[in-house]
Amino acid sequence: MKKVPFLRLRPVVLSLIVMTFLAAAWLPTGTFLPGERTNKPQLFLDLDGSVPSQTAEDILFDVQQRIESRHEWRMVEAAAPYAWHLQVRIEEGEQLQILGVLTSPQVDERRTAQEQRFKIQGPYDAVGALPEQFVKVLIDLVENAEKHSASL
C-alpha cells in the first residue's frame, strides 16, 4: 500500500486550522468602546500651566511622574467620557497647596459624573512629601470609587 504524503501532514494541518479559529475568536471584533477595552482605570491628567514659581513647577512635574508611573492605570491623551479627569493646580501663600479636582467617568447617560475636590497643604520645608501624599489620596479616591461601582 502506498502512503500518501498528505495523510502524514493531516494532524499538523488540523491543528493549524484549530489554532487559526482560536486566534480569530480571541481577537477583539471592534465593537468595544475604548473605555471597555481594559479593566484598568483610565486617567486624563490636566496640569495647570500657570505656575507661580520654579518650586511649583517642580511639584507639578513630580506629581505627573508619580501618576504616570502607576502601572494600575492607563493614561489617556485627551479627555474622554470613559476616563477619570484630574485637574491639578498649585497655590502658594503661607503654605504650599496642591489642589485636585477629580471627575469620575460617565458610565451611562442616566448617571452624571461625580466630582471630588481635595487639597494637600504643608510648609515649604515639606515640598518633597506633598506630591507623595497627593498621589496617595488620589489612589484611595479612585480605588474606592472603582470598588463601589463594581459592587453595584
C-alpha positions as YAML, in Angstrom:
chain: A
units: angstrom
residues:
- id: 1
  name: MET
  ca: [0.00, 0.00, 0.00]
- id: 2
  name: LYS
  ca: [1.38, 3.36, -0.99]
- id: 3
  name: LYS
  ca: [1.41, 6.12, 1.65]
- id: 4
  name: VAL
  ca: [0.03, 9.47, 0.69]
- id: 5
  name: PRO
  ca: [2.15, 12.42, 1.94]
- id: 6
  name: PHE
  ca: [-0.95, 14.41, 2.80]
- id: 7
  name: LEU
  ca: [-2.08, 11.83, 5.35]
- id: 8
  name: ARG
  ca: [1.15, 12.32, 7.29]
- id: 9
  name: LEU
  ca: [0.55, 16.07, 7.43]
- id: 10
  name: ARG
  ca: [-3.12, 15.79, 8.33]
- id: 11
  name: PRO
  ca: [-2.64, 16.20, 12.13]
- id: 12
  name: VAL
  ca: [-0.45, 19.25, 11.55]
- id: 13
  name: VAL
  ca: [-2.94, 20.82, 9.14]
- id: 14
  name: LEU
  ca: [-5.87, 20.14, 11.50]
- id: 15
  name: SER
  ca: [-4.05, 21.65, 14.46]
- id: 16
  name: LEU
  ca: [-3.15, 24.75, 12.38]
- id: 17
  name: ILE
  ca: [-6.81, 25.16, 11.42]
- id: 18
  name: VAL
  ca: [-7.92, 24.86, 15.05]
- id: 19
  name: MET
  ca: [-5.28, 27.36, 16.19]
- id: 20
  name: THR
  ca: [-6.42, 29.80, 13.49]
- id: 21
  name: PHE
  ca: [-10.02, 29.56, 14.65]
- id: 22
  name: LEU
  ca: [-8.98, 30.04, 18.29]
- id: 23
  name: ALA
  ca: [-6.90, 33.09, 17.40]
- id: 24
  name: ALA
  ca: [-9.77, 34.59, 15.39]
- id: 25
  name: ALA
  ca: [-12.17, 34.01, 18.28]
- id: 26
  name: TRP
  ca: [-9.76, 35.59, 20.78]
- id: 27
  name: LEU
  ca: [-9.10, 38.80, 18.85]
- id: 28
  name: PRO
  ca: [-11.38, 41.77, 19.56]
- id: 29
  name: THR
  ca: [-14.03, 42.39, 16.98]
- id: 30
  name: GLY
  ca: [-14.02, 46.17, 17.21]
- id: 31
  name: THR
  ca: [-17.42, 46.51, 18.87]
- id: 32
  name: PHE
  ca: [-15.90, 47.65, 22.16]
- id: 33
  name: LEU
  ca: [-15.61, 51.32, 23.02]
- id: 34
  name: PRO
  ca: [-12.12, 52.48, 24.09]
- id: 35
  name: GLY
  ca: [-13.24, 52.60, 27.72]
- id: 36
  name: GLU
  ca: [-14.40, 48.99, 27.62]
- id: 37
  name: ARG
  ca: [-11.17, 47.54, 26.26]
- id: 38
  name: THR
  ca: [-9.45, 47.38, 29.65]
- id: 39
  name: ASN
  ca: [-10.38, 46.82, 33.25]
- id: 40
  name: LYS
  ca: [-7.79, 49.31, 34.44]
- id: 41
  name: PRO
  ca: [-8.94, 52.78, 35.39]
- id: 42
  name: GLN
  ca: [-8.07, 55.30, 32.70]
- id: 43
  name: LEU
  ca: [-6.97, 58.78, 33.70]
- id: 44
  name: PHE
  ca: [-6.60, 62.08, 31.90]
- id: 45
  name: LEU
  ca: [-4.22, 64.43, 33.69]
- id: 46
  name: ASP
  ca: [-4.77, 68.18, 33.31]
- id: 47
  name: LEU
  ca: [-1.97, 70.24, 34.86]
- id: 48
  name: ASP
  ca: [-2.36, 73.98, 35.40]
- id: 49
  name: GLY
  ca: [0.34, 75.56, 33.28]
- id: 50
  name: SER
  ca: [0.37, 78.93, 35.05]
- id: 51
  name: VAL
  ca: [2.70, 78.10, 37.92]
- id: 52
  name: PRO
  ca: [3.98, 80.99, 40.02]
- id: 53
  name: SER
  ca: [7.48, 79.68, 40.75]
- id: 54
  name: GLN
  ca: [10.09, 77.05, 39.97]
- id: 55
  name: THR
  ca: [9.13, 75.16, 43.16]
- id: 56
  name: ALA
  ca: [5.54, 74.88, 41.97]
- id: 57
  name: GLU
  ca: [6.71, 73.71, 38.55]
- id: 58
  name: ASP
  ca: [8.89, 71.04, 40.19]
- id: 59
  name: ILE
  ca: [5.96, 69.86, 42.29]
- id: 60
  name: LEU
  ca: [3.70, 69.58, 39.23]
- id: 61
  name: PHE
  ca: [6.38, 67.60, 37.44]
- id: 62
  name: ASP
  ca: [6.77, 65.29, 40.46]
- id: 63
  name: VAL
  ca: [3.01, 64.73, 40.66]
- id: 64
  name: GLN
  ca: [2.86, 63.99, 36.93]
- id: 65
  name: GLN
  ca: [5.73, 61.49, 37.12]
- id: 66
  name: ARG
  ca: [4.24, 59.71, 40.13]
- id: 67
  name: ILE
  ca: [0.86, 59.38, 38.43]
- id: 68
  name: GLU
  ca: [2.26, 58.23, 35.08]
- id: 69
  name: SER
  ca: [4.43, 55.60, 36.77]
- id: 70
  name: ARG
  ca: [1.39, 53.83, 38.23]
- id: 71
  name: HIS
  ca: [1.06, 50.56, 36.34]
- id: 72
  name: GLU
  ca: [-2.51, 50.03, 37.61]
- id: 73
  name: TRP
  ca: [-3.76, 52.93, 35.49]
- id: 74
  name: ARG
  ca: [-3.80, 53.75, 31.83]
- id: 75
  name: MET
  ca: [-3.12, 57.34, 30.87]
- id: 76
  name: VAL
  ca: [-5.21, 58.78, 28.04]
- id: 77
  name: GLU
  ca: [-4.08, 61.63, 25.80]
- id: 78
  name: ALA
  ca: [-7.36, 63.56, 25.70]
- id: 79
  name: ALA
  ca: [-10.35, 63.96, 27.98]
- id: 80
  name: ALA
  ca: [-12.95, 61.26, 27.29]
- id: 81
  name: PRO
  ca: [-16.24, 60.32, 28.96]
- id: 82
  name: TYR
  ca: [-14.91, 56.86, 29.89]
- id: 83
  name: ALA
  ca: [-11.79, 58.18, 31.69]
- id: 84
  name: TRP
  ca: [-11.20, 59.83, 35.03]
- id: 85
  name: HIS
  ca: [-10.28, 63.51, 34.72]
- id: 86
  name: LEU
  ca: [-7.83, 65.04, 37.19]
- id: 87
  name: GLN
  ca: [-7.10, 68.77, 37.30]
- id: 88
  name: VAL
  ca: [-4.07, 69.74, 39.38]
- id: 89
  name: ARG
  ca: [-3.25, 73.28, 40.48]
- id: 90
  name: ILE
  ca: [-0.60, 74.74, 42.80]
- id: 91
  name: GLU
  ca: [-1.22, 77.70, 45.09]
- id: 92
  name: GLU
  ca: [1.48, 79.41, 47.07]
- id: 93
  name: GLY
  ca: [0.97, 81.50, 50.16]
- id: 94
  name: GLU
  ca: [1.94, 80.96, 53.76]
- id: 95
  name: GLN
  ca: [1.81, 77.28, 52.92]
- id: 96
  name: LEU
  ca: [2.14, 75.38, 49.69]
- id: 97
  name: GLN
  ca: [-1.12, 73.81, 48.45]
- id: 98
  name: ILE
  ca: [-1.73, 71.19, 45.81]
- id: 99
  name: LEU
  ca: [-5.36, 71.34, 44.74]
- id: 100
  name: GLY
  ca: [-7.00, 68.50, 42.86]
- id: 101
  name: VAL
  ca: [-10.38, 68.12, 41.19]
- id: 102
  name: LEU
  ca: [-11.17, 64.51, 40.31]
- id: 103
  name: THR
  ca: [-14.11, 63.86, 38.00]
- id: 104
  name: SER
  ca: [-15.38, 60.32, 37.64]
- id: 105
  name: PRO
  ca: [-16.05, 58.75, 34.25]
- id: 106
  name: GLN
  ca: [-19.59, 58.94, 32.92]
- id: 107
  name: VAL
  ca: [-20.64, 55.31, 32.78]
- id: 108
  name: ASP
  ca: [-24.03, 55.85, 31.16]
- id: 109
  name: GLU
  ca: [-26.46, 58.62, 30.27]
- id: 110
  name: ARG
  ca: [-28.52, 58.25, 33.45]
- id: 111
  name: ARG
  ca: [-25.67, 58.83, 35.89]
- id: 112
  name: THR
  ca: [-23.79, 62.09, 35.84]
- id: 113
  name: ALA
  ca: [-20.10, 62.34, 36.58]
- id: 114
  name: GLN
  ca: [-19.18, 62.86, 40.23]
- id: 115
  name: GLU
  ca: [-16.64, 65.49, 41.19]
- id: 116
  name: GLN
  ca: [-14.39, 65.35, 44.24]
- id: 117
  name: ARG
  ca: [-12.14, 68.17, 45.36]
- id: 118
  name: PHE
  ca: [-9.17, 67.55, 47.60]
- id: 119
  name: LYS
  ca: [-6.23, 69.55, 48.84]
- id: 120
  name: ILE
  ca: [-2.82, 68.72, 50.25]
- id: 121
  name: GLN
  ca: [-1.03, 71.53, 52.01]
- id: 122
  name: GLY
  ca: [2.13, 71.91, 54.01]
- id: 123
  name: PRO
  ca: [5.07, 74.16, 54.73]
- id: 124
  name: TYR
  ca: [7.71, 74.83, 52.12]
- id: 125
  name: ASP
  ca: [10.10, 72.61, 54.07]
- id: 126
  name: ALA
  ca: [7.92, 69.58, 53.25]
- id: 127
  name: VAL
  ca: [7.95, 70.06, 49.48]
- id: 128
  name: GLY
  ca: [9.19, 66.52, 48.86]
- id: 129
  name: ALA
  ca: [6.39, 64.83, 50.81]
- id: 130
  name: LEU
  ca: [3.45, 66.78, 49.37]
- id: 131
  name: PRO
  ca: [3.33, 65.11, 45.91]
- id: 132
  name: GLU
  ca: [3.55, 61.68, 47.52]
- id: 133
  name: GLN
  ca: [0.61, 62.47, 49.82]
- id: 134
  name: PHE
  ca: [-1.35, 63.92, 46.90]
- id: 135
  name: VAL
  ca: [-0.96, 60.74, 44.85]
- id: 136
  name: LYS
  ca: [-1.86, 58.56, 47.86]
- id: 137
  name: VAL
  ca: [-5.13, 60.45, 48.30]
- id: 138
  name: LEU
  ca: [-5.79, 60.20, 44.56]
- id: 139
  name: ILE
  ca: [-5.19, 56.44, 44.60]
- id: 140
  name: ASP
  ca: [-7.58, 55.99, 47.53]
- id: 141
  name: LEU
  ca: [-10.30, 58.03, 45.83]
- id: 142
  name: VAL
  ca: [-10.06, 56.16, 42.52]
- id: 143
  name: GLU
  ca: [-9.79, 52.69, 44.07]
- id: 144
  name: ASN
  ca: [-12.70, 53.26, 46.44]
- id: 145
  name: ALA
  ca: [-14.88, 54.57, 43.62]
- id: 146
  name: GLU
  ca: [-13.92, 51.65, 41.36]
- id: 147
  name: LYS
  ca: [-14.75, 49.13, 44.10]
- id: 148
  name: HIS
  ca: [-18.04, 50.86, 44.79]
- id: 149
  name: SER
  ca: [-19.05, 50.93, 41.11]
- id: 150
  name: ALA
  ca: [-18.08, 47.27, 40.69]
- id: 151
  name: SER
  ca: [-20.37, 46.26, 43.55]
- id: 152
  name: LEU
  ca: [-23.43, 47.97, 42.03]
...
